[in-house]
């Protein structure tokens, strides 16, 4: 179950580090998986060292700002692009030249 909260100004949340990216957590579940966040990827971030990515959870991502290149597909995506990934679906690695902001929603397997 996600946190319950009323409307609030997302701009009031500070960016917090999460590895190589920064995040603003909008909602988090007590299960350790459920999460809604904004993720800011800085310019020149390249996730090649992590290889292809797989998660144990369902993930939805909406690209709000900037451009993100899927290095496996050799395809660049911009604002307005969306993906829905089932648990275990391979994706990435990625690179962003100028940086980007993503809305990310994680849901446990089976929900």
C-alpha positions as CSV (number, residue, x, y, z in Angstrom):
1,X,0.0,0.0,0.0
2,X,1.2,3.5,-0.9
3,X,1.5,6.4,1.5
4,X,-1.6,8.5,1.8
5,X,-1.1,12.2,1.1
6,X,-3.1,15.2,-0.1
7,X,-2.1,17.5,-2.9
8,X,1.2,19.1,-2.4
9,X,3.7,21.1,-4.4
10,X,6.3,18.6,-5.8
11,X,8.7,21.5,-6.3
12,X,8.9,21.8,-2.5
13,X,10.6,18.3,-2.3
14,X,14.4,18.4,-2.4
15,X,16.2,16.2,-4.9
16,X,17.9,13.3,-3.0
17,X,20.8,11.2,-4.3
18,X,20.1,7.6,-5.4
19,X,23.3,6.3,-6.8
20,X,24.2,8.2,-10.0
21,X,20.8,9.9,-10.2
22,X,18.7,12.2,-8.1
23,X,15.1,11.5,-7.0
24,X,12.0,13.1,-5.5
25,X,10.0,10.3,-3.9
26,X,6.3,11.2,-4.3
27,X,4.9,8.1,-2.7
28,X,6.4,4.9,-1.2
29,X,4.9,1.7,0.0
30,X,5.9,-0.1,3.2
31,X,6.7,-3.3,1.1
32,X,10.0,-1.9,-0.1
33,X,9.0,-2.1,-3.8
34,X,6.0,0.2,-4.3
35,X,7.3,3.6,-5.4
36,X,6.3,6.7,-7.4
37,X,9.2,9.1,-8.0
38,X,10.7,11.7,-10.3
39,X,14.2,10.6,-11.3
40,X,16.7,13.2,-12.7
41,X,19.5,11.7,-14.8
42,X,22.4,14.1,-15.1
43,X,24.1,14.9,-18.4
44,X,26.5,12.3,-19.8
45,X,25.1,9.5,-17.5
46,X,25.8,6.1,-19.1
47,X,24.6,2.9,-17.5
48,X,26.6,0.6,-19.8
49,X,28.6,-0.8,-16.9
50,X,25.4,-2.2,-15.4
51,X,24.5,-4.0,-18.6
52,X,20.9,-5.0,-19.4
53,X,18.5,-4.3,-16.6
54,X,15.8,-6.6,-15.1
55,X,13.6,-6.0,-12.1
56,X,11.4,-8.2,-9.9
57,X,8.6,-5.6,-10.0
58,X,6.4,-4.0,-12.7
59,X,7.8,-0.6,-13.8
60,X,6.1,2.2,-15.7
61,X,8.3,5.1,-16.9
62,X,7.1,8.4,-18.6
63,X,9.8,10.7,-20.0
64,X,9.1,14.2,-18.9
65,X,12.1,16.2,-20.0
66,X,15.3,15.6,-22.1
67,X,16.3,12.6,-24.1
68,X,17.3,9.0,-23.3
69,X,19.1,6.6,-25.6
70,X,18.5,2.8,-25.3
71,X,21.9,1.5,-26.2
72,X,20.7,-2.0,-27.0
73,X,18.0,-0.7,-29.4
74,X,20.2,2.2,-30.7
75,X,17.1,4.4,-30.3
76,X,16.7,7.8,-28.6
77,X,13.4,8.7,-26.9
78,X,12.2,12.1,-25.9
79,X,9.5,13.9,-23.8
80,X,6.1,12.1,-23.9
81,X,7.5,8.6,-24.4
82,X,6.2,5.9,-22.1
83,X,7.0,2.3,-21.3
84,X,5.4,-0.4,-19.1
85,X,7.7,-3.3,-18.2
86,X,6.6,-6.6,-16.6
87,X,8.8,-8.2,-14.0
88,X,11.9,-9.6,-15.6
89,X,11.6,-7.7,-18.9
90,X,15.1,-6.8,-20.2
91,X,15.8,-3.2,-20.9
92,X,18.8,-0.8,-21.3
93,X,21.5,0.0,-20.8
94,X,20.9,3.7,-21.3
95,X,22.7,7.0,-22.0
96,X,21.6,10.6,-21.7
97,X,23.7,13.3,-23.3
98,X,22.0,16.4,-21.8
99,X,20.2,14.8,-18.9
100,X,16.5,13.9,-18.5
101,X,13.7,13.7,-16.0
102,X,11.5,10.6,-15.7
103,X,8.3,9.8,-13.8
104,X,8.7,6.2,-12.5
105,X,6.0,4.0,-10.9
106,X,6.9,0.6,-9.4
107,X,4.4,-2.0,-8.4
108,X,5.1,-5.4,-6.9
109,X,4.8,-8.5,-9.0
110,X,1.2,-9.8,-9.2
111,X,-0.6,-6.4,-8.6
